[in-house]
Amino acid sequence: MRLALVSLLVLGLMAPVSAPAQECNWQAGWVKAENAKAGNKNWDSDVVMRFSADFTRRKEVKRVEGYFDQASIGCGQSASLKIMGARSVEVSLYRIGYYKGAGARLITTIKNAKQITATQSTPPGQYLVKLKSLGYRSTFVPLVITGQVPSDVTFVSSVLTWQAYNQWGGESLYKGADGQRETRAISVSLDRPYDGDGSGQFRYMEQPLVQLMEQLNLDINYLTDIDLDKTPEINSASIVLGGHSEYWTQAMRDVVEREIYEGTNLLVFGGNTAYAKTFLIDRTMNERIPYRDINQPESLFMGSQFFAVGIKKDLEVQGAQSWPFDTLGKAGKIKGIYGYEADTAMGTSGPGVEVLARSTISPTEKGFVAMSTYYAAPSGAGVLNLGTNAWVCAMANRCPWGHSFDAKTVQQIRKVTTAIIEQAGREKIGNWRVPQIDIPTRP
């Protein structure tokens, strides 16, 4: 399923005029070449990382904030930038990657930019655009530059989930302006900044994983979940999801299920994935419906599904000699990694799965336990669900629920993640790593 694709993109900042025709050409190995360039170690030093969905607790200070009228753009396409809170603004474009440990590369800085156009000048990727103005606190604005690139993996950024929790302006799909669930919004606009530091949930739920993938020199096609809603061809060996991809449209789910059917691997580094069906109309996101409430539980294509919130459990490896946990050797336990939300295959419908790991359980506990699961589709696609939304944020020890992890735990998580990503460019992982079924097919 790995196709040669040719990417789009680069950024050119200009006044809001129609973009010229562009041709962008990225060849295999472009990620390695890009990350050989010098990065900017202090790229985020003046933007303190603040978790999203935290509007009611953040200090009221003057901020320069903004948003784009699109979550992603391709070659020759432009995104308009709406800036709020200041008149004179320095706009700096940073591409997130490895860059010899620096983490990002400055593409350009332009005063009072109103528009960004993708061209050959910058490669595909996740960008954080820094807004800086004298007398104001700086913030980021996320933007994905995407395109058909010769790729090992397609990484999908979960902007719909970010917006569901985004408390900017007072209301999210979870809380109202008074911080109470009873006053929550039934729909939210995408035309607004993110709360926290402006980057949505990217800096803790996706950035550590993106930087590791780029460090390992995989060629990556970057998309957002809004792009998936437009039913594209994926053209990669694997689809990769980060730590929190809860909100899916029906079209998104149809694309992922089709790709698994055709042999594309699905690697989920999160928990509570694909739980909520949402409806995207223009730039408005509407109320959620749990997929299991309409007889489409997410376990049907992932093998396991969300079952618990507010937990913190140790992970115990079940097959210490098997990929991907064999990299831990005899150290078959990772402390506290299941939670804040976690998944299980118990009590669900779906294909037979191998339980790669499960949570510890005390003698007094009853019921379901958290699990990391794996199965092979008839197409040969491998579907791996780590089953916890702490996995990616723990890679950088920056989880939003007060959970923290020691150096050994962080190292263990990064080892297992590396073992998975090193195989992410392999076609039909299920034919290479045949699962040993622990929980049989469930109707």
Secondary structure, DSSP 8 states (H G I E B T S, - for coil): -----------EE-SSS----------TTHHHHHHTS---TTTTTTS----SS-GGGS----B-EEEES-SEE-TT-EEEEEEES-SS-EEEEEEES-GGGT-EEEEEEEET--EEE--TTS-SEEEEEEEE-TTSB-EEEEEEE------SEEEEE-HHHHHHH--TTS--SS--TTS-GGG--SEEESSS--STTTTTTHHHHTHHHHHHHHHTT--EEEEEHHHHHT-----SSEEEE-S---EE-HHHHHHHHHHHHHT-EEEE-SSSTT-EE--EETTEEE--EEGGGGT--THHHHS-EEEEES--EEEEES-TTSTTGGGGTT--EEEEEE-SEEEESTT--BS-BEEEEEE---TT--S---EEEEEE-TTS-EEEE--BTTHHHHHTT--TTS----HHHHHHHHHHHHHHHTTTTSS-HHHHS----SB--B-
